[in-house]
Amino acid sequence: MLNPDVIAAARAAEGKWKIPASISLAQYGLESGWGQHMPPGSWNPFGIKALPGQPSVSVPTREFVHGRYILVNAPFRAFASIADAFEHHARLLATGAPYARARSLLPNVEAFANALTGVYATDPHYGAELVAIIHGDELAQYDALQGAAAPVAQPA
């Protein structure tokens, strides 16, 4: 399911920004269907929206607004490569003010994932979906600090 370039990109981003590779890989899987559903021409598997002046592609997307899903056209950031996308994604999570609470929960990967709900994505089940992917696909094995970090709790 994961190719070596994607794993390498997640690990490199973790090394620089200290965002667990398992989080980046789970978001890669959830947001893009393991790379199969990236906006064409974007190298953007994370659903990162473009800011004015950034390279972008416009595509329809589902957003959860006022208790229901709606379809909107949105500008998604275009990256030069998959490694560039992972780098930007980790930097965003590591430095963005909206993710400060999630960062404060590290090294607990599960708590970090759950804290992204309603912040990174509008889906009210976003964090739970990430945690399920991390467990189901054994993504914690790619975390550089897996031995030093608090382990992701196993489902009952």
C-alpha positions as CSV (number, residue, x, y, z in Angstrom):
1,M,0.0,0.0,0.0
2,L,2.8,2.4,0.9
3,N,5.7,2.9,-1.5
4,P,9.2,3.6,-0.2
5,D,9.2,7.2,-1.5
6,V,6.1,8.0,0.6
7,I,7.6,6.4,3.7
8,A,10.9,8.2,3.2
9,A,9.1,11.5,2.7
10,A,7.1,11.0,6.0
11,R,10.2,10.0,7.9
12,A,12.2,13.0,6.5
13,A,9.4,15.4,7.5
14,E,9.3,13.9,11.0
15,G,13.0,14.3,11.4
16,K,12.8,17.9,10.6
17,W,9.5,18.9,12.2
18,K,8.9,16.3,14.9
19,I,5.4,15.4,13.6
20,P,5.1,11.6,13.8
21,A,5.4,9.8,10.5
22,S,2.4,7.7,11.4
23,I,0.2,10.9,11.5
24,S,1.4,12.0,8.1
25,L,1.0,8.6,6.6
26,A,-2.5,8.2,8.1
27,Q,-3.5,11.6,6.7
28,Y,-2.0,10.6,3.4
29,G,-4.2,7.4,3.4
30,L,-7.3,9.1,4.5
31,E,-7.1,12.3,2.5
32,S,-6.0,10.8,-0.8
33,G,-6.9,7.1,-0.7
34,W,-3.2,6.2,-0.4
35,G,-2.3,8.6,-3.3
36,Q,-5.0,7.5,-5.7
37,H,-7.2,10.6,-5.3
38,M,-4.9,13.6,-5.2
39,P,-6.2,16.6,-7.1
40,P,-4.7,16.2,-10.7
41,G,-1.4,18.0,-11.1
42,S,-1.1,18.9,-7.4
43,W,1.1,16.3,-5.7
44,N,-1.2,17.2,-2.7
45,P,-2.3,14.1,-0.9
46,F,-3.3,16.1,2.3
47,G,-6.1,18.2,1.1
48,I,-4.1,21.4,1.9
49,K,-6.0,24.4,0.6
50,A,-4.0,27.1,-1.3
51,L,-3.6,30.6,0.0
52,P,-3.8,33.5,-2.5
53,G,-0.8,33.6,-4.7
54,Q,0.3,30.0,-4.1
55,P,0.3,27.4,-6.9
56,S,-3.0,25.7,-6.9
57,V,-5.6,23.6,-8.7
58,S,-9.4,24.0,-8.2
59,V,-11.4,20.9,-7.5
60,P,-14.8,20.0,-5.9
61,T,-14.6,18.8,-2.3
62,R,-17.0,17.8,0.5
63,E,-17.0,20.1,3.5
64,F,-19.0,19.6,6.8
65,V,-20.7,22.9,7.4
66,H,-23.5,23.7,9.9
67,G,-24.1,20.0,10.6
68,R,-24.2,18.7,7.0
69,Y,-21.9,17.9,4.1
70,I,-21.9,20.3,1.1
71,L,-20.0,20.2,-2.2
72,V,-17.8,23.3,-2.9
73,N,-15.1,24.1,-5.4
74,A,-11.9,24.9,-3.6
75,P,-8.3,25.8,-4.5
76,F,-5.9,23.1,-3.4
77,R,-2.2,23.8,-3.0
78,A,0.0,22.3,-5.8
79,F,3.5,21.0,-4.8
80,A,6.5,20.2,-6.9
81,S,6.8,16.6,-5.5
82,I,5.4,14.2,-2.9
83,A,8.4,14.9,-0.7
84,D,7.6,18.7,-0.9
85,A,4.0,18.0,0.1
86,F,5.1,15.9,3.2
87,E,7.6,18.7,4.1
88,H,4.9,21.4,3.9
89,H,2.3,19.3,5.7
90,A,4.6,18.6,8.7
91,R,5.7,22.2,8.8
92,L,2.1,23.3,8.9
93,L,1.3,20.9,11.8
94,A,4.5,21.8,13.6
95,T,4.2,25.6,13.4
96,G,0.5,26.5,12.6
97,A,-1.3,28.2,15.5
98,P,-4.5,26.1,14.9
99,Y,-2.5,22.9,15.7
100,A,-0.9,24.2,19.0
101,R,-3.3,22.2,21.2
102,A,-2.6,19.0,19.2
103,R,1.2,19.6,19.5
104,S,0.9,20.0,23.2
105,L,-0.4,16.4,23.4
106,L,2.7,14.8,21.8
107,P,4.2,12.3,22.1
108,N,0.7,10.7,22.4
109,V,0.0,10.1,18.8
110,E,-3.7,9.1,19.4
111,A,-4.4,12.3,21.3
112,F,-2.7,14.3,18.6
113,A,-4.8,12.7,15.9
114,N,-8.0,13.3,17.9
115,A,-7.1,16.9,18.4
116,L,-7.1,17.4,14.7
117,T,-10.8,16.8,14.5
118,G,-12.6,20.1,13.6
119,V,-9.3,21.8,13.2
120,Y,-7.4,20.1,10.3
121,A,-10.6,18.7,8.7
122,T,-14.3,19.5,9.2
123,D,-15.3,15.8,9.5
124,P,-16.5,15.2,13.1
125,H,-14.9,11.7,13.0
126,Y,-11.6,12.7,11.5
127,G,-9.3,11.9,14.5
128,A,-11.0,8.5,15.1
129,E,-10.5,7.7,11.4
130,L,-6.8,8.6,11.6
131,V,-6.4,6.4,14.8
132,A,-8.1,3.5,13.1
133,I,-5.8,3.8,10.1
134,I,-2.7,4.0,12.3
135,H,-3.8,0.8,14.1
136,G,-5.1,-1.1,11.1
137,D,-2.1,-0.4,8.9
138,E,0.5,-0.6,11.7
139,L,1.9,2.9,10.8
140,A,3.5,3.5,14.3
141,Q,6.4,1.3,13.0
142,Y,7.5,4.3,10.9
143,D,7.7,6.7,13.8
144,A,11.3,7.6,14.5
145,L,10.6,8.0,18.2
146,Q,8.3,5.0,18.5
147,G,10.4,3.6,21.4
148,A,10.7,6.9,23.2
149,A,7.2,8.2,22.6
150,A,4.0,7.2,24.4
151,P,2.5,4.3,22.5
152,V,-0.7,4.6,20.6
153,A,-3.4,2.9,22.8
154,Q,-4.6,-0.3,21.3
155,P,-8.3,-0.6,20.7
156,A,-10.2,-2.8,23.2
